[in-house]
Amino acid sequence: MSKKLTPEQIQLLKDDLCVELVGCLVDDLHYTPQEAIDVLYTSETFERLQDDATGLYYQSPGYVFSFLQNELKTARVQ
């Protein structure tokens, strides 16, 4: 049986993923917490994460972080 997620559940997944991504930026790339938040919220990866159609909110933090890392290295998302 397959159930559809509610908009509230989807938003919770997005919020949790953002917390994880900020943590990755702080731990792995040594940003300050404020820098990490700024980097994430101004990224194309964040825009894609907010678009429900991409399904990115349903992926693991490591997977989404790889997109963000690539974007930071190349100035674009692959």
C-alpha positions in Angstrom: 0.0 0.0 0.0 1.4 3.4 -1.0 0.5 6.5 0.8 1.1 10.0 -0.4 2.9 12.4 1.9 1.0 15.5 3.1 2.4 18.9 2.3 3.3 19.2 6.0 5.3 16.0 5.9 7.1 17.1 2.8 8.0 20.4 4.5 9.3 18.6 7.5 11.5 16.4 5.3 12.8 19.6 3.6 13.5 21.3 6.9 15.3 18.3 8.4 17.4 18.0 5.3 18.4 21.6 5.5 19.5 21.2 9.1 21.6 18.2 7.9 23.1 20.2 5.0 24.0 23.1 7.2 25.8 20.6 9.5 27.7 19.2 6.6 28.8 22.6 5.5 30.0 23.4 9.0 31.7 20.0 9.7 33.1 19.2 6.3 33.8 22.6 4.7 34.4 24.5 7.9 31.9 27.3 7.4 30.5 29.1 10.4 26.9 28.3 11.1 25.7 31.6 9.7 27.9 31.2 6.6 26.5 27.7 6.1 23.0 29.0 6.3 23.7 31.8 3.9 25.4 29.4 1.4 22.6 26.9 1.5 19.7 29.3 1.2 21.3 31.1 -1.7 22.2 28.0 -3.6 20.5 26.4 -6.6 20.5 23.2 -4.7 18.2 24.8 -2.1 15.9 26.0 -4.9 15.7 22.5 -6.3 15.1 21.1 -2.9 12.1 23.4 -2.4 10.6 22.3 -5.7 8.5 19.3 -4.8 8.6 18.0 -8.4 12.3 17.2 -8.1 11.7 14.7 -5.2 15.1 15.9 -3.8 13.5 16.2 -0.3 13.2 12.4 -0.3 16.9 11.7 -0.8 19.6 11.2 1.8 21.6 14.2 3.1 24.8 12.8 1.7 23.3 12.6 -1.8 21.9 16.1 -1.7 25.2 17.4 -0.1 27.1 16.0 -3.1 25.0 18.3 -5.4 25.7 21.2 -3.1 29.5 20.5 -3.0 29.5 20.2 -6.8 27.7 23.5 -7.1 30.2 25.2 -4.8 33.1 23.8 -6.8 31.8 24.5 -10.3 29.3 27.3 -9.6 26.5 25.2 -11.0 24.5 22.1 -10.2 25.0 19.0 -12.3 
